[in-house]
Amino acid sequence: MKTVKIGLYGFGVVGQGVYEVLRKTRNAHAEIVKICVRSLDKVRKVEVPADLLTDQENEILENPEINLIVEVIDDAEASYRIVKGALERGISVVSANKAMLANHLPELIELQHKTGAALLYDASSCGSIPVIRNLEEYYDNDLLLEVKGILNGSSNYILSRVFDHQCPYEEALRQAQELGFAESDPSFDIEGFDALFKLVIITMHALGEYVAPERIFTYGISTIHDSDICYAREKSVKIKLVAQVVKVSDEHFTMFVMPEFVTPKKYIYSVDDEYNGVVIRGECYDRQFMFGKGAGSLPTASSILSDIMARLHDYRYEYKKSRFVDRPTYTTDILLRIYARYTTTPVPEILPFEKIYEQYYSAESNYLIGDVKLSELIAHREELRDKDLFLANIPQFFLNRD
C-alpha cells in the first residue's frame, strides 16, 4: 500500500492534534514530512524534531516527496493561497478552514476538475461529525428536504451556561474564553459567521448549490438580554443559535443563521455545552440526527485523519448534486415568524411586518412577534445591528413532522 507523505501547514491546537493522532494510529500509512509554522522559536506543548519545522511556505509546495497537503491555519487569505497553489501543482489537500472554503468553493471545485487533484474538508464543518461525507455519499439524491442544527460550539456553550446553569451572559462568555471555546475577540462565533461559513459548505453538498455568504441573513447572540432569556423560560423553550438550509418547494430552497426558540421536543434542545447537533430531513426517511464535539484539538484532528485515510484510497468529492438538471434555486421570498425585542430602535418602522401576533410595551423594553419576509431582514440588516435589539426565529418549517 502507498504511503501518504504529508506537508502540514499550521502547528497550533489543531495541527498538534493531527500530529498526535497520526502517532496513535497504526494503519494510517501516513507520515508528516514537513511542518510549516510562523515562528520556529515558539514553545509548543507538543515537541517535534527541529528539522521537521520550516517557516518557508514554498518549501512544502516544492517538495517532490510530499503528495498531500494538510492545512489547518486560521488565516483565510494564507489558507486560500496555499490550497490554490497546491491544487494548481496537482497536489491534493485536506483543509479545515471554513472561512476560506465558504468564500472560494466554486473556484476550488473547478480547479480540482482541471488538475485532477482532490480537496477534502470534512473537518471544516462540525469537527468530529462526518456531515459532509454523509451528505455527499449517503444522501446523494434529491430527496433531502432540510439540514438544520447547532454548528458552533462556542455560542452553544455560552447559551447552555445561561439556560441550564442560570449563568449571566457576560459570565458565560468569559468562561467560554477561559476554557478556549471562544477567542479573546469572540465575534466570529457569537455573531454567527462561523455557523454561516459551515452552512455554505454544507449546502453545496446537501443541494448542489453554492450561495455566497454575503447573500445569507446572519444574526448572532451578542445582544441577547435578560428579558429575552426570561421570555424563553416563560415559554418553556431554550434559545439556540441555529443554522438551516431548507427546501421550501421543489423549485426553491432558503437558508439563514439566527437564534431560535427551541422546544423540548426537538433533538437540538438537548445539545448542550460545546457540542454540535445536526438534523437531516428527507422525504422518505424523515429525520436523522448527528451529534458530537464540533471543535477542539483531537475531535477536529480525528476528522482530518479520516480525510487523510480517504485519500489513501483515492477518495474525492464528486459533487453529484451540482450536476442534477432540476436543482432548486435560492430564494429569500419567504415569510419568517420572528421575535423582536427592542428599546429605542423603531423595529415596526424598519421592518414591514405582514402580520403581528403579539406586541408588548414597557418602560425598559418592548417586543413583538410577527411575520416578515426574509428578503426584508436582508435589506435592513445593517439597521438591525443596534445593541438594543435582539431577534430570534420562531420555527415554521416541518412543525407537523416532529
Secondary structure, DSSP 4 states (H G I P E B T S, - for coil): ---EEEEEE--SHHHHHHHHHHHH-SS--EEEEEEE-S-SS---SS---GGGEES-HHHHHT-TT--EEEE--S-HHHHHHHHHHHHHTT-EEEE--HHHHHHHHHHHHHHHHHH---EE-GGGTTTTS-HHHHHHHTT-SS-EEEEEEE--HHHHHHHHHHHHH---HHHHHHHHHHTTSS-SSTHHHHTSHHHHHHHHHHHHHHTS----GGGSEE--STT--HHHHHHHHHTT-EEEEEEEEEESSSSEEEEEEEEEEE-TTSGGGG--TTEEEEEEEETTTEEEEEEEE-SSHHHHHHHHHHHHHHHHTT-----GGGG-TT--EE----EEEEEEEESSS-HHHHS--SEEEEEE--SS-EEEEEEEEHHHHHHTTTGGG-TT-EEEEE--TTGGG-
